[in-house]
Amino acid sequence: MATKNDNFLEHRLKLYEWQETILSQNVPPADAAKEMDQMIHKYNESITKAVKDVYFKFVFTLAGAALGILGSGFNPLSVGGALVAIVRFAKFDRTPVPTPGMNAPAAMFHDAEACFQRFRWA
């Protein structure tokens, strides 16, 4: 469930804080919707950048591993080092990590959508 995800809980808290600010400042609904739309757009841009970063890390990991293996003439230590690099990528770097910053209220919608997509009945 989304409520067990720490990121979702943090983003939901930011959304509630944003709502309280909007209400306390008597911001017109149209302006609030426009502001949220801008936050969602900026958060989507940060997701796109995070995904591209993962692709670049993957390419550089594979390129480094391949060059290390080829340059050593298939030395077992080089092969082992290449495998360690690939496993490290798979364990720590394969998941995009967007940084929502000021757009954290909008991030809650992305977290919720990702959670509900797992439960679609198709």
Phi, psi and omega in degrees: 000153180295328184290347177267358181268120183301320179297317179298315181298317178296316181292324178295319177300317178296323178296315179297320177297318178297316179300316179299319179296315180299315181291319182290334180266004180053044178288131178301144182306322180296320179291321179295318179295320179295318179297317179295320178300319178295320179296319178297316179300313180294322178293320177299324176296321179292328176293316178302316179296318180296321178294317177299320178299321178296317178299316179296317178299319180296313180299314181292326177296312180294319180296316179297318179295315181296315180295321178297318180290312182293322181291336182263358182071038178063037174299133182304324178293322177293320178297316178299317178297321178295318179296321178298317179298319180292318178294321178299316177300312183299325183279317191248337190242357187281344181263125178298140179236089179288151177250105186289329181055233181289352182261017181303324177302323179287334181296332179300322179295320179295316179299317180294317180298318179297321180293315183288335178295331179293337186253016180291141178257101183245000000 
